[in-house]
Amino acid sequence: MSQIPSRLFINIILRNREVYLLKIITLAIALASSILIILFSINEFGYDTYHKDSKSVFRVLQRTTDEEYSGNRLSAKIPIDIIHQLADSKDSLTVSRVKIMKDITIISRDQAYDGQKIHAVDPSITRIFSFESIDGDIRKFSSPNEPTVILSSSAAMRFTGAVNASGKSMHFITSGDTVTAIIAAVFKDFPQNTHEDFNVFLAFDPTVIKSLSFDPDETGVYGRKSIINPSPIKKGKLEYSFQTITEIYFGPRVLGEDARHGDSYSVIILGCIAGLILFLAITSFVNLTTLTLPYRSKELAIKKLSGTSQSKLFYDFFKESFTLVGIALIIALMMLLGAHSYIESILGLRTIDMFLHGDIVLLMTILSLFIALTLSPLFLVVRFIRASPNRLLRTDTITFPTFKRTITFLQLGISIFLIIASVVVRRQINYSLIKEPGRNQDQVIYIDSPSGMTNEHISILRSDWKKDNPNIVDVIGVSQLPDRINSQEIGTGLYLLKADAGFRDFFHFTMDEGNWFNVNDDKSMVIVNKNGKVMFKRDTSLIRGVIQDLSGQFNQPEKPIIIKLGSDYNYNWLCVRVLEVDIRRTVSELSRQFSSREGKSNVHFLDSRFENWLNYQDRLNVLSEILTMISLLLSCCAIYGLSVSLVRDKMKQIAIHKLYGAPIQQITQLLVKAFAKEMLIALIVFGPLTYIFLSELLRTFVYATKFNWLDPVYPIAYCAFIISALCVFQALSLNRSNLTSSLKG
């Protein structure tokens, strides 16, 4: 007797194999996309949380409160008197100076590693950050007798060839001097989601820092607080506040920092879209379940007649749902693991490592998804398992007409909403992510100077660009870029920079002594920095003024620099200051304007971190594109499931039309009309909701794109095309079938 239900179940699966296959496919796609977004969100919101009591770790920010000040008001460089004031708060704060030092050459194992970045820190950093020592004694980092350094494990492997590197020496070289330091300890690498790369910590010693041509009085400050909210420090028009380290990644970009930044708002939006995709898959799973349940009436009737209890029947359905979702989950995980290289290259996520480490949030979220999907269709079976055997064996099977119409309405509406939302979000990310007034900052880009560029040409460009493009602020010509001055004047040891008269104002440099060039200055007049003044061996009356250290704002060692006014054809680069809003279009226009026969001119950003920020936005766009493609695919699967459901609901009506000689076109028209009615209802309800939601979303951005009337046209056209194509497919399938049996009863 037990073999009969099994045979019936197998026959049901074979008869509805496309439905069961569609269940697994939709669930696998939705689970893969949901888990991907979960991984991305865990990575994004997990920045700097690995420190013990991470909410107590902070960095100090300086904010300019002068209303007339223009530009970025935030700076990570704190003056020495404020540092002393913070250090005196011994009961409540533990602070450490953190000096970013770039363009340092490291000599180790007789090999030179150029362009390295290190951090000069106080020994108290070991009580602020959470270090896991691998080799050596991290307490020796405070040794006052000689310069000491601690390395991350990856840095130790790179520079010394082994993790057990304590006791070995390293040499740090700049144009100023050479410093030899002893490796005190090696610590385990900080996680990938750290706001800054911390690999080499040099013990802070003002003498050592000066010898490397850096300013020890210009440094950042990190600390750990024992009280909840220490009060900001105010000094004139400057305010010093405490930014929790976990807020740095999603916080504003700051002058003098070298930190990565993300955008929490956009991640949340993408997460909501992924949630709707999952909801679309659940409704599709439930709808497909309504197609198979009526065919199992005989199976349930036989089981009931054989004495099977309702709880046992429910458990059998649970096992079936559990198996289907389990298969879908395995396929989803295999898809993610198989694409781990692509995911890492695009999104920077190491999926295998994240799975192996078994993050509790990830595991609990996947488990919750699994349980929710498994239980989602089971409420439908209650009506079946409660029915008597006689009711189950009747010709008029149990159906869910109202529920299925609701499912159809939701699936069509959500499909259209998802596609429109994905398109609009992607366009807004490309345009601007600024959500606070006054934060439309500017950036400097540089382009290869065209041959024959003169001062007159630059003046014309400056005038015309400001008129034609409001996002272009200024333009100048230079022989060398201020963050990579490498060419020296022959025989003097001075680094020579030739620039036009607007150089100082363009880069917002200040004069320490004297004045900037005047219009009538002789061509022999020069501007130098402090180091340049020391090394200047000619007539000092030729020095027009002393400019601030150019390299300091780029966290580079100060070089002896001499600046001369550039004459025609002396410029290797054009530097253009542009506003950040819609910066991609501005850059594209500039690249096209300077294009040649060889192709478009290459445009680069002076601030590499801002370029990384744009790359981050590109990653968000990649996610948005992935979600759009998934929305399209799941919408297609959902509409296919709805078409199967519609055909089965109208089987008798279609059979009668066919018996009376109705052609394929008439059957197709019958199906399309039924779909059109449901789609019209979905548009009437979801159309205004979509418009209102996305309009309100765009209003949260200071520089927002507009809701284009074409945005809903393409999704609606796509859904209409898929509906028409599937209705034709179903009509062709029905034309080859014998529908006589559907008229029985």
Secondary structure, DSSP 8 states (H G I E B T S, - for coil): -THHHHHHHHHHHHHTHHHHHHHHHHHHHHHHHHHHHHHHHHHHHTTTTTSTTGGGEEEEEEEE--TT--S--EES-B-HHHHHHHHT-TTTEEEEEEEEEEEEEEEETTEEEEEEEEEEE-GGGGGTS---EEEE-GGGGG-SSS-EEEEEHHHHHHHHSSS--TT-EEEEE-SS-EEEEEEEEEE----S--SS---EEEE--HHHHHHTT--TTSBEEEEEESSS----EEETTEEEEEEEGGGSTTS---BT-------HHHHHHHHHHHHHHHHHHHHHHHHHHHHHSGGGHHHHHHHHHTT--HHHHHHHHHHHHHHHHHHHHHHHHHHHHHTHHHHHHHH---HHHHHHHT-HHHHHHHHHHHHHHHHTTHHHHHHHHHS-HHHHHSSS----HHHHHHHHHHHHHHHHHHHHHHHHHHHHHHH----STT---EEEEEEE--TT--HHHHHHHHHHHHHH-TTEEEEEEESS-TT----B-TTT--EEEEE-TTHHHHHT--EEEE----TT--TT-EEE-HHHHHH--S-GGGEEEEE--SSGGGT-----EEEEE--TT--SEEEEEEESTTHHHHHHHHHHHT-BTTBS--EEES-HHHHHHHHHHHHHHHHHHHHHHHHHHHHHHHHHHHHHHHHHHTHHHHHHHHHTT--HHHHHHHHHHHHHHHHHHHHHHHHHHHHHHHHHHHHTSSS-----TTTTHHHHHHHHHHHHHHHHHHHHHHHTS--GGGG--
